Amino acid sequence: MPDVIINGAEGRIEGRYTPAKNERAPVAVLLHPHPQYGGTMHNKVVFTLNQCFLQAGYATLRFNFRGVGRSQGSFARGEGELTDAASALDWIQAYNPNASACWIAGFSFGAWIGMQLLMRRPEIDRFIAVAPPANVYDFGFLAPCPSSGLILQGDKDEIVTEESVRKLTEKLGRQRDIVIDYRVIKDANHFFTDKLDLLAAATSGYLAEAGKPGAVARITGARPKR
């Protein structure tokens, strides 16, 4: 799992990249929680997601937003962090030009940034959003949501309310040809303390289903087989 340096708009972006054995393997970019509240690419939820993608055969890239770790710059209220995410996506695509699919996955603030990137980059096939902060940030830009995906939420989350995430999920799920798999993890708090195994099981199960013959990564008029 080599350290990498990505050229970003504010200078150096620190990342961790793990290539896949197959040059046609799908790729995934992982986004960490809020930089001003201790979020880094080493966050346990992000690390767990990363391991799930690796076990499924993906090439993965997780990175530190500007001002975190060895990444240069300072917090930019989401606008700059979206630019960082776009730079990370450019980087992994350049190293994997033959990738069969592209995924974005984020936790909390990282889920908010990831969903914005999803709207701007049509090559992103699916997403995973863990505890998307629908009670804190506006997700109205998802009109419509361009891809199907997985949303995971703890029912004991003390920061992001389950009700707000459920309403977001219901709104997205009403869109034609979009399938949102919403899974609530019982007794899980915001950081999934002592519940990371359940988070991993849900994520790995979704990735396995998406990788089955006949499943589609990009929705093009037909719902994926589930």
KENU-654533 format. One record per residue (C-alpha): residue in one letter; x, y, z. Coordinates in steps of 0.001 Angstrom, whole numbers, always signed. Layout:
BEGIN
<atom 'A'; <X; Y; Z>>
...
This chain:
BEGIN
<atom 'M'; <+0; +0; +0>>
<atom 'P'; <+2371; +2727; -1218>>
<atom 'D'; <+2169; +6361; -216>>
<atom 'V'; <+1512; +8625; -3190>>
<atom 'I'; <+1619; +12363; -3780>>
<atom 'I'; <-1044; +13893; -6012>>
<atom 'N'; <-817; +17356; -7523>>
<atom 'G'; <-3788; +19362; -6273>>
<atom 'A'; <-5015; +22905; -6732>>
<atom 'E'; <-3384; +23968; -3443>>
<atom 'G'; <-276; +21833; -3827>>
<atom 'R'; <+524; +18372; -2553>>
<atom 'I'; <-2239; +15873; -1707>>
<atom 'E'; <-1157; +12901; +397>>
<atom 'G'; <-2682; +9559; -495>>
<atom 'R'; <-2488; +5792; -94>>
<atom 'Y'; <-2897; +3743; -3255>>
<atom 'T'; <-3261; -6; -3607>>
<atom 'P'; <-3256; -1344; -7166>>
<atom 'A'; <-5271; -4343; -8269>>
<atom 'K'; <-3806; -7468; -9832>>
<atom 'N'; <-6027; -7180; -12900>>
<atom 'E'; <-5617; -4119; -15124>>
<atom 'R'; <-9342; -4274; -15899>>
<atom 'A'; <-10279; -4211; -12217>>
<atom 'P'; <-12647; -1474; -11079>>
<atom 'V'; <-11305; +1454; -9061>>
<atom 'A'; <-12570; +3187; -5931>>
<atom 'V'; <-11773; +6558; -4360>>
<atom 'L'; <-12479; +6897; -624>>
<atom 'L'; <-13215; +10169; +1158>>
<atom 'H'; <-12721; +10790; +4872>>
<atom 'P'; <-14884; +12699; +7394>>
<atom 'H'; <-14657; +16373; +8307>>
<atom 'P'; <-11062; +17694; +8399>>
<atom 'Q'; <-11817; +20126; +11214>>
<atom 'Y'; <-13080; +17379; +13509>>
<atom 'G'; <-10207; +14950; +13237>>
<atom 'G'; <-11099; +13320; +9937>>
<atom 'T'; <-8223; +11700; +8039>>
<atom 'M'; <-7751; +8931; +5487>>
<atom 'H'; <-6791; +6680; +8438>>
<atom 'N'; <-10287; +6919; +9940>>
<atom 'K'; <-11497; +3449; +10937>>
<atom 'V'; <-14660; +3591; +8835>>
<atom 'V'; <-12705; +4684; +5765>>
<atom 'F'; <-10091; +1991; +6405>>
<atom 'T'; <-12838; -628; +6715>>
<atom 'L'; <-14405; +445; +3429>>
<atom 'N'; <-11002; +375; +1794>>
<atom 'Q'; <-10400; -3199; +2952>>
<atom 'C'; <-13769; -4289; +1573>>
<atom 'F'; <-12932; -2880; -1844>>
<atom 'L'; <-9501; -4504; -1801>>
<atom 'Q'; <-10944; -7888; -888>>
<atom 'A'; <-13354; -7528; -3812>>
<atom 'G'; <-10420; -6981; -6187>>
<atom 'Y'; <-10605; -3212; -6661>>
<atom 'A'; <-7732; -761; -6954>>
<atom 'T'; <-8237; +1829; -4204>>
<atom 'L'; <-7116; +5336; -3371>>
<atom 'R'; <-7745; +7094; -79>>
<atom 'F'; <-6268; +10511; +568>>
<atom 'N'; <-6124; +13427; +2969>>
<atom 'F'; <-8067; +16556; +2101>>
<atom 'R'; <-6122; +19826; +2005>>
<atom 'G'; <-4648; +20803; +5350>>
<atom 'V'; <-4756; +17251; +6733>>
<atom 'G'; <-1600; +15214; +7325>>
<atom 'R'; <+948; +16033; +4627>>
<atom 'S'; <-1631; +17546; +2257>>
<atom 'Q'; <-1016; +21222; +1634>>
<atom 'G'; <-3547; +24034; +1886>>
<atom 'S'; <-6278; +24706; +4418>>
<atom 'F'; <-9941; +23826; +4890>>
<atom 'A'; <-12118; +25417; +2195>>
<atom 'R'; <-15721; +24807; +3335>>
<atom 'G'; <-16262; +21941; +939>>
<atom 'E'; <-15525; +23729; -2333>>
<atom 'G'; <-11809; +23090; -2093>>
<atom 'E'; <-12289; +19566; -799>>
<atom 'L'; <-14440; +18779; -3847>>
<atom 'T'; <-11551; +19969; -6009>>
<atom 'D'; <-9211; +17663; -4052>>
<atom 'A'; <-11545; +14728; -4670>>
<atom 'A'; <-11622; +15506; -8391>>
<atom 'S'; <-7807; +15559; -8459>>
<atom 'A'; <-7715; +12177; -6708>>
<atom 'L'; <-10173; +10737; -9222>>
<atom 'D'; <-8086; +12072; -12099>>
<atom 'W'; <-5009; +10441; -10589>>
<atom 'I'; <-6452; +6956; -10140>>
<atom 'Q'; <-8012; +7052; -13604>>
<atom 'A'; <-4665; +7984; -15139>>
<atom 'Y'; <-3048; +4970; -13445>>
<atom 'N'; <-5913; +2638; -14383>>
<atom 'P'; <-6971; +3594; -17921>>
<atom 'N'; <-8535; +173; -18532>>
<atom 'A'; <-10599; +0; -15336>>
<atom 'S'; <-13961; -1670; -15867>>
<atom 'A'; <-15818; +638; -13444>>
<atom 'C'; <-15323; +3588; -11130>>
<atom 'W'; <-16776; +3927; -7610>>
<atom 'I'; <-16784; +6690; -5017>>
<atom 'A'; <-17183; +5998; -1303>>
<atom 'G'; <-17311; +8473; +1553>>
<atom 'F'; <-18040; +8707; +5253>>
<atom 'S'; <-19975; +11624; +6785>>
<atom 'F'; <-18505; +14863; +5340>>
<atom 'G'; <-16714; +12650; +2824>>
<atom 'A'; <-20073; +11232; +1704>>
<atom 'W'; <-21337; +14773; +1061>>
<atom 'I'; <-18270; +15578; -1028>>
<atom 'G'; <-18485; +12227; -2803>>
<atom 'M'; <-22091; +12760; -3833>>
<atom 'Q'; <-21209; +16178; -5253>>
<atom 'L'; <-18392; +14602; -7244>>
<atom 'L'; <-20847; +11979; -8472>>
<atom 'M'; <-22953; +14757; -10006>>
<atom 'R'; <-19979; +16278; -11803>>
<atom 'R'; <-18237; +13190; -13112>>
<atom 'P'; <-20421; +10934; -15289>>
<atom 'E'; <-17767; +8221; -15346>>
<atom 'I'; <-18543; +7349; -11716>>
<atom 'D'; <-20661; +4210; -11888>>
<atom 'R'; <-21794; +3655; -8291>>
<atom 'F'; <-21385; +5079; -4836>>
<atom 'I'; <-21285; +4099; -1183>>
<atom 'A'; <-22293; +6750; +1343>>
<atom 'V'; <-21853; +6065; +5050>>
<atom 'A'; <-23768; +8378; +7398>>
<atom 'P'; <-24316; +11114; +4804>>
<atom 'P'; <-24990; +14250; +6901>>
<atom 'A'; <-28396; +15052; +5441>>
<atom 'N'; <-29379; +16992; +8585>>
<atom 'V'; <-26294; +19214; +8326>>
<atom 'Y'; <-25702; +19813; +4609>>
<atom 'D'; <-28004; +20353; +1655>>
<atom 'F'; <-28212; +17359; -670>>
<atom 'G'; <-30615; +19104; -3039>>
<atom 'F'; <-27992; +19006; -5784>>
<atom 'L'; <-28922; +15331; -6307>>
<atom 'A'; <-31583; +16236; -8828>>
<atom 'P'; <-31574; +13705; -10236>>
<atom 'C'; <-29092; +11290; -8678>>
<atom 'P'; <-27185; +9831; -11653>>
<atom 'S'; <-26191; +6455; -10202>>
<atom 'S'; <-27402; +3689; -7955>>
<atom 'G'; <-25610; +3009; -4695>>
<atom 'L'; <-25479; +1881; -1100>>
<atom 'I'; <-26275; +4091; +1896>>
<atom 'L'; <-25338; +2867; +5375>>
<atom 'Q'; <-26538; +4474; +8585>>
<atom 'G'; <-26425; +3671; +12288>>
<atom 'D'; <-29690; +3928; +14204>>
<atom 'K'; <-27872; +5338; +17244>>
<atom 'D'; <-25946; +8001; +15317>>
<atom 'E'; <-25617; +11019; +17606>>
<atom 'I'; <-24492; +13389; +14811>>
<atom 'V'; <-26428; +12401; +11688>>
<atom 'T'; <-30065; +11565; +12340>>
<atom 'E'; <-31392; +8343; +10861>>
<atom 'E'; <-34622; +10110; +9952>>
<atom 'S'; <-32829; +12643; +7753>>
<atom 'V'; <-30909; +9918; +5935>>
<atom 'R'; <-34040; +7825; +5457>>
<atom 'K'; <-35840; +10794; +3896>>
<atom 'L'; <-32890; +11398; +1576>>
<atom 'T'; <-32872; +7746; +592>>
<atom 'E'; <-36603; +7727; -104>>
<atom 'K'; <-36249; +10816; -2291>>
<atom 'L'; <-33420; +9298; -4317>>
<atom 'G'; <-35173; +5959; -4598>>
<atom 'R'; <-38196; +7529; -6285>>
<atom 'Q'; <-36104; +8428; -9306>>
<atom 'R'; <-36503; +6266; -12374>>
<atom 'D'; <-33901; +3546; -12923>>
<atom 'I'; <-32068; +4382; -9696>>
<atom 'V'; <-31825; +1714; -7010>>
<atom 'I'; <-30721; +2839; -3545>>
<atom 'D'; <-29858; +49; -1138>>
<atom 'Y'; <-30426; +1538; +2316>>
<atom 'R'; <-29211; -454; +5302>>
<atom 'V'; <-29567; +620; +8920>>
<atom 'I'; <-27066; -943; +11295>>
<atom 'K'; <-28639; -1590; +14664>>
<atom 'D'; <-27077; +64; +17734>>
<atom 'A'; <-24350; +1726; +15641>>
<atom 'N'; <-23239; +5253; +16551>>
<atom 'H'; <-21752; +7761; +14119>>
<atom 'F'; <-18330; +6124; +14104>>
<atom 'F'; <-19728; +2561; +14140>>
<atom 'T'; <-17893; +1796; +17359>>
<atom 'D'; <-17871; -1977; +17896>>
<atom 'K'; <-19980; -2309; +14729>>
<atom 'L'; <-17325; -2116; +12043>>
<atom 'D'; <-17764; -5818; +11350>>
<atom 'L'; <-21414; -5198; +10466>>
<atom 'L'; <-20410; -2246; +8311>>
<atom 'A'; <-17893; -4447; +6511>>
<atom 'A'; <-20400; -7267; +6015>>
<atom 'A'; <-22964; -4918; +4467>>
<atom 'T'; <-20371; -3315; +2198>>
<atom 'S'; <-18813; -6581; +1068>>
<atom 'G'; <-22246; -8052; +393>>
<atom 'Y'; <-23161; -5102; -1801>>
<atom 'L'; <-19879; -5267; -3708>>
<atom 'A'; <-20316; -8995; -4270>>
<atom 'E'; <-23824; -8473; -5615>>
<atom 'A'; <-22661; -5678; -7914>>
<atom 'G'; <-19902; -7915; -9276>>
<atom 'K'; <-22137; -10823; -10251>>
<atom 'P'; <-22639; -11626; -13946>>
<atom 'G'; <-25617; -9699; -15234>>
<atom 'A'; <-25318; -6899; -12702>>
<atom 'V'; <-24685; -3486; -14190>>
<atom 'A'; <-22450; -823; -12722>>
<atom 'R'; <-23871; +2031; -14783>>
<atom 'I'; <-27631; +2359; -14917>>
<atom 'T'; <-28653; +2743; -18536>>
<atom 'G'; <-32355; +2213; -18519>>
<atom 'A'; <-32507; -1143; -16714>>
<atom 'R'; <-32383; -1825; -13016>>
<atom 'P'; <-29496; -3996; -11847>>
<atom 'K'; <-30368; -7499; -10802>>
<atom 'R'; <-30375; -7810; -7044>>
